[in-house]
Amino acid sequence: MTPLDALPIEELRQRSSTKWRRYDADVLPLFVAETDFALAPAITRALVRAVERGDTGYTPPEPGIREAFVGFAQRRFGWDVDPARVRWTCDVMMAVVELLRAVTSPGDRVVITPPVYPPFFDTALETGAEIERVPLLHDADGWRLDLPGIEAALSGGARTVLLCNPHNPTGTVHSRESLAQLAEIAARYDATVISDEIHAPLVQPGVEFTPFLAASDTAAAVGYAVTSASKAFNTAGLKCAQIVTADERTAAVVRAIPEEVEWRTGLLGAMAAVASFDPTSDEWLDSLLARLDENRHLLADLLAEHVPGARYEIPDAGFLAWIDLNALGWSEDPAAIILREARVAVNVGPSFGDEGEGHIRINFGCSPEVLREAIERIGAVVRARASVSG
Ligand SMILES: Cc1ncc(COP(=O)(O)O)c(C=O)c1O
């Protein structure tokens, strides 16, 4: 499969999204999870057609998302989804908010597993829930869920686990076994698992992705999945996400969420979702994955050459790299130094939880040239600082 080419940087700089407008033009933006590719052709066609017709009203009751998602889940993950158990709203975090509202009461504790996508913290708080942190465990085999820690939290009264599968920022794809065990633990304490699977379309070939609801019968009974085409297909601004259930009881909970939540879905987002999930977009997705595969390995080589001491484990999914820079011994947050002195914008490690101290998150959903330039710039700062302190 030929790796997808990114757009030229001059063209990208004409974009008006936050990736391109948040910082000055001399900054290379490798922070927020937007990617630097042209849209999949089926999405462009659907959006152009809609804009030409002025077809920009409200999303209809049946925009085609059910059938499109069911087909995608079957083709890409071997997952059988009941079309009647797919609902939609404007974005994944809104889906999480509404599910938390439905399954918790104010003051209930929600387990999250840092380092994790920063809005998980605020989103839980937005619903009146409290947060119980059970950090991921890390050893020579990589990152994994702390299942005994989650069990202790649930036995102590926490009501829900907000899972990130695959995990942002580490790119970890949780094993079927660990997900099935998580489901057993949740069932034991009558708790719920909300599984954010927005990065699932970006699992690399050869890595087995298990949708939480497909991990076991128990998982199907205790879980809710939230997902979107928007990360893989770079359509976050269009506002469309899915909520999926696999059991009559959980489906009834989702059906009871007010219809207003569905009305918030962007019509262009719904069209883009249908086009993304269509089989005609599979080839584009495969070539994106080929590009990300090259970049995730290129990043390892570049770090070894320019940032000795950086610790980076090649992610199994996605386009986000979690990099430990503690060995540099910098006394200030590395993301701040890198922005100021290298003019590269990366995500601040501690925003993913205290575990992120001394870390940065880099978005490698870009061209190899941009990635190389960014790491060379960071390397120059590392060398300059080492020569001053040495
Ligand atoms: C794990 C995870 N969940 C949710 C989101 C945001 O999704 P949305 O824009 O649909 O709320 C992101 C964005 O990067 C993410 O990484």
The ligand as a Gaussian input file, in Angstrom:
#p B3LYP/6-31G(d) Opt

LIG

0 1
 C       -9.414000       9.635000      23.070000
 C      -10.117000      10.792000      22.450000
 N      -11.427000      10.960000      22.671000
 C      -12.103000      11.990000      22.144000
 C      -11.468000      12.909000      21.347000
 C      -12.244000      14.080000      20.833000
 O      -13.303000      13.661000      20.084000
 P      -14.466000      14.669000      19.721000
 O      -13.837000      15.819000      19.016000
 O      -15.367000      13.858000      18.863000
 O      -15.104000      15.042000      21.023000
 C      -10.112000      12.782000      21.074000
 C       -9.432000      13.769000      20.249000
 O       -8.267000      13.706000      19.983000
 C       -9.422000      11.699000      21.646000
 O       -8.117000      11.514000      21.426000

